[in-house]
Amino acid sequence: MIPDMELALFGGNPIRTDPFPSWPSFGEEEESSLLQVLRNGSWGGYNEKVAEFESAFAAMHGTRYGVSCANGTVALELALRASGISCGDEVIVPPVTFAATATSVLLCHGVPVFADIDPETLNLSPSAAQRAITPRTRAIIVVHFGGQPADMDAFCLLAEQYDLALIEDAAHAHGAVWRGMPVGNFGIAATFSFQSFKLVTSGEGGIVLTNSSDVADKVWSYCNQGRRDGGGWFEHFTLGTNYRITGFQAAILSQQLRRLPEQTRKREENVHYFRQQLESVPGFKISRVDSRVKRHPNYLVTIRYLSSQFGGARRETVIQALRAEGIPVQPVYPYPLYRNPLFQSNGLPPCRCGRWHPAQEYSSLSLPESERFCREGLWLEHNLFLGTREDVDAIIGACCKVHRNRSHLVAFENAESPSPTPH
Ligand SMILES: Cc1ncc(COP(=O)(O)O)c(C=O)c1O
């Protein structure tokens, strides 16, 4: 069969040739802030700029304390340590997230216990988390996946009912608001990442927000070689390490933070329009936003491709076709976290204290909604929604065009891998 020349995949004209807004974005403000640090010689981590940024970030989220650190992975480890998680303690985590959500638990010699996601919002399901609670459970880490806050009403209740530490992994959710309350206020601590693609970035970096002075002190001390605020440089009270960020990072972060509200507003406006338009495009279903979410920074816009409405064309072919049209869409995580070789190998447990125990048989674990989402999910990254309505129209146009030509995608797949001929 001769493929339809309409699709760019088969030589037609792509819907979009202009680039989408790039990321990270910066301006003269970042440049002059950086130069200021360069010239005044105060480059290190004990730095006014660091303290200024920590206060501004905490203030934006309405929390009392903010302690910056090297990255979002370390921030999780710090939050877990400050919550007292240690050998053998079970911590419930979702499997649809970046590895750090679970590996930080292992680094504290705790036991990650995976519970399934809600298929509509893609966040950890409160009822699945409740079913995973055992007498050894000490904490739950919720991830505000893609920027959408998890069901904080349900998780706060669960944490209280079972006396568990609640930690918010807000690596995707800078400035997100649940009901009237910004993320960062619901548990014992919340963690953020400033890695290069995050909504506030300095290339690398992280922060722990908390309303507890005890947690803030512990986190600060751990990041600063076990020192105490006000103590001597060579006085070490507890075991700590050096997880500080530099003055350069803080200088960029303060400027990036100033850009966040306007960027969030722009993305919300464009994503709202995208949702409306996508409703009339067959073959794609966007994830639901809980009506209690009052601000959604849209770090990732996640959609499912519906195989049955594509005549069976594979997700990878649909992605290939959309990319050929100039839309940089991505498949989501290739599999739920527990399918990573780390969890399948004999590398676990990470400590020999005797308290570590396999709470779950990771090698036979199969959480249906997480599995399904990893098979069907696509995401569009936040920078695609920082531009104009025409950008959104291009994405919608490409989705329509690819769906309209679905039969050619199936024919293409068959031609690529013909079914074996019987002898
Ligand atoms: C949900 C989540 N948690 C934690 C992290 C870890 O952050 P970092 O890369 O700064 O260590 C990431 C990074 O992408 C993430 O997506």
The ligand as an SDF file (V2000), in Angstrom:
LIG
                    3D

 16 16  0  0  0  0  0  0  0  0999 V2000
    9.2680   13.1770   40.9900 C   0  0  0  0  0  0  0  0  0  0  0  0
   10.7430   13.4390   41.1360 C   0  0  0  0  0  0  0  0  0  0  0  0
   11.3050   13.3230   42.3370 N   0  0  0  0  0  0  0  0  0  0  0  0
   12.6160   13.5450   42.5330 C   0  0  0  0  0  0  0  0  0  0  0  0
   13.4370   13.9130   41.4860 C   0  0  0  0  0  0  0  0  0  0  0  0
   14.8920   14.0700   41.7170 C   0  0  0  0  0  0  0  0  0  0  0  0
   15.3680   15.3530   41.4800 O   0  0  0  0  0  0  0  0  0  0  0  0
   16.8730   15.6120   41.0600 P   0  0  0  0  0  0  0  0  0  0  0  0
   17.0320   15.2350   39.6240 O   0  0  0  0  0  0  0  0  0  0  0  0
   17.0520   17.0790   41.2930 O   0  0  0  0  0  0  0  0  0  0  0  0
   17.7440   14.8030   41.9360 O   0  0  0  0  0  0  0  0  0  0  0  0
   12.8970   14.0620   40.2100 C   0  0  0  0  0  0  0  0  0  0  0  0
   13.7350   14.4500   39.0710 C   0  0  0  0  0  0  0  0  0  0  0  0
   13.3680   14.4860   37.9320 O   0  0  0  0  0  0  0  0  0  0  0  0
   11.5070   13.8100   40.0210 C   0  0  0  0  0  0  0  0  0  0  0  0
   10.9420   13.9070   38.8100 O   0  0  0  0  0  0  0  0  0  0  0  0
  1  2  1  0
  2  3  1  0
  2 15  2  0
  3  4  2  0
  4  5  1  0
  5  6  1  0
  5 12  2  0
  6  7  1  0
  7  8  1  0
  8  9  2  0
  8 10  1  0
  8 11  1  0
 12 13  1  0
 12 15  1  0
 13 14  2  0
 15 16  1  0
M  END
$$$$
